[in-house]
Each structure stands twice: as structure tokens, then as C-alpha cells.
Amino acid sequence: MSRIDVLEYEEMTPAQQALHDEILSGPRNRIGGPMNGWFRSPELGSLYQKVGAFCRYHTTLEPKLSELAIIIVARHWDQPVEWRAHQPLAIEAGLDPKIAAAIENHEVPLFSDDREKAVYSVVHEVLETKKLSQATYDKALAIFGEKTLFELTGIAGYYLSIALQMNCFAVDIPEDAEPRLKGT
């Protein structure tokens, strides 16, 4: 059970309502996942909303690659809400379901796409070691260039922060959510 109650719009302060309206006017067009926590600090929540919208919709990474980064972070942090939200999006964007299943099972996926492998290598290595080796950096830089590599680390950092917050505040999949099969 979540440690944060869901606020009804009528219960919100004007600043919370402004954040609510800001979120709904953006590309997400819904309130869910970490967003209920953001209402506890509308100023910070507004910044998260902007960074999240950029990371999700406006980086130079194609959706398949950004969603891959997101599910790597979600699984590393055992964050069920982020996994449930982004694993299907990754597959819909073209990620092989076998790759998602390997990540879900904490296995190293087999990649045929060098760009997918580079995303996995960067995000996984940083999460595991808190650093990026020169060899992994050089390979990723050659594949993506500096701007895209920087944006990849931004995506990982943003979703790491979201996973940490949701885990600390026990945000979980709503009890009335439709069940999903493992690996789908």
C-alpha cells in the first residue's frame, strides 16, 4: 500500500492544481506512477514533469532505445510501476520481447543491434558499478555521439530518481489494475 494518499483535485492547493493541469496539458495527458508524489512539492514536481517529458519524448534516442534504458533502470530497482508501464512500450517500439524477458529475469540479453547493446552496456554498467569504463564510453560515443550519449545518461538518471522515490513511498501497481502476464 502506498505511503502517499492520492489527492483529489478539489483537495489540492492552488500550486498542486497548477501542477496537475501542467501535467495533463503535456504529452503524458494522464496522472499516474510517480506524479502523485510530485504534488507534495509542486515546485520540484514541475521540474520533474519537464525533465521527464523531455527524457521520454524529446531526446535524440529513438523510442525503442529510450524505453530499453527505462526498463533496465526499472528492473535494476525492482520498480513494478515503471516496469509495467514501460516494458510494453519498449516492445511496441520494436524491442525484441526476448530482450525484455532477459532483463526481467536479470539475465544479459543477446543483442543483434549495436545500438541496443550500447544502451544496455552503458545503463547496466553505470547502475552496477556507479561508473562507466573508458572502453564502454568509447564504444557508446562512437555509436551515439556526445549529445545522444549525454541524453541517455539523463534518461537513466531521471528514471533512477523516479524508481527511488516510488520505492521509498511504496508506490505500487494499483490493486484494481488489470493483470499482465509475465514477459508481456
N, C-alpha and C positions, 0 to 999 in steps of 0.2 A: 504494500500500500504506500502510495506517495506521501512524503512528508510535507508536501505543499498542496494546499487545497486549491481546486480550480475556482477562479474568481468569475462570477457572473459580471457582465458588462456594467450592470446597474450598481454593483458593489465597488467598482473601481474608482480610484481618484481620477481627476481630470488628466493627470500625466499618464496614468495607466491606460485610460481610454484613448489618449492620443497615440500611445504605442500600439495598442490593439488595432486602431484604424490604420496606422502606418504599415503594420504587418499585412493586413488584409488588402491594402492598396498596392502591394508589391507583387512580385512574381509567384510567391507561395500561395496567396489567396486563401489561406486557412490558418487556424491556430492549432498547434499540436506539438508533441515532443517537448523540446526544451523551452518553448515560448512561454508557457505558463509561469515558469521560474523568472523569466525576464521581467514580468510585471512587478516583482519585488523591488527592482531597481530600474525604473523606466529609462533613466539616462543611460545606464550601461546596456540595458536591453535594446535600446535604439541602436547603439553602436554594434552590438552583436547582430541585430537584424540586418544592418547594412553590410557588415563583413560577410555574414552568411549568404546573403543574396548574391554578393559578388562571387564568393567561392563556388556557389552552386550553379550560377547562371552566366557568369561573365568572364571567366578565365579563358586563356588560350588553349586549355586542355579540352579535348572533345569529351562529351558526356560519359562515354564508356570508361575513359581513363580517370576522370574525376570521381565517378561512382566507385571505381575499383579502389581508389585511395580511401574513400569514405568507408567502405566495408572492411578494409584492412584495419583501420582505426577502430571501428565499431566492434569487430571481433576481438582485437587485442584487449580492449577494455571491457569485454563481455557486456556490451551495452545492447540489450534486446530491442529497444525502441529504434535506435539508429540502424541496427541490422535489419529489422523488419521493414523499415521504411526504404532503405537504400539497396538492399540485395535485389529486389525485383527490378528496381530502376536500372541497376547495373546490367542485368540480363536483358531487359528491354532495350538498352542502349547498345547491345551487341556483345557483351561479355559472355564467354562460354560458361554455361552452368557448372561444368566440371571445375572451373577455376574457383567459382564462388563456393562450391561444395568443399574443395580442398581448404580454402580459407576458413570456412565454418568449422572444419574438423582439425584446425591448427596444423595443417599439412602444407608443405611447399608445393604450390601449383606447378604444373608443366605449361610453359608458355611457348607459343609459336610466333607470337608478335613481340618484337624487341621493345616496342613502346610500353606494352603491358608489363613486360618483365622489368623494365626500368622503373616504372611506377612502383611495382611490388618491392623491388630491391631497395629503393630509396625509403619508402614509408616503413617497410618492415625493419630495415636496419636501424633507422632513427628510433623507432619505438623500442627495439630490443636493446640497443647499445647507447642510446642518447647522443649518438654522434653519427657522422657519415664518413666512411673511409674515402681516401683520395681516389681509389680505383672506382668505387661506386659513383662518386661525384663526377669523375671524368667521363664515365660511360653515359650517365644521365645528361650531363652538359652537352655531350656530342649529339645525343638524340633530340633533346628538347630545346637547347639554348638556355641562356641565363634567365630570361624573363619567365618562361614556362616552368623551369625548374624552381624558381622562386615562388611562383604561384602554387606549384604542387606542395611545397612545404607550408604555404599558407593554408591550403585546404586541410592538410593533415593537422596543423596546429589548431585551426578552428574546430574541427570535429573532435580532436582530443579534448579541448576545453568543454565542448558540449557533452561529451561522454562523461567526463569527470563530474560536471555539475549534475547530470541526470543520475549518475550512480550515487553521489553524495546525498541527493534529495530523494532517492529511491523512486525516481520516475520510471514506471514500467508500462508495459502494454496494457491498455485498459481491459478490464475484465470482460466487457461486452464486445470486444473486438472479435472479428471472425477469425477462426483458427487458420493457420497456414501450415502446410506440410513442410517438414524439414527438407532443406535443399531446393525449395521452390521460391 
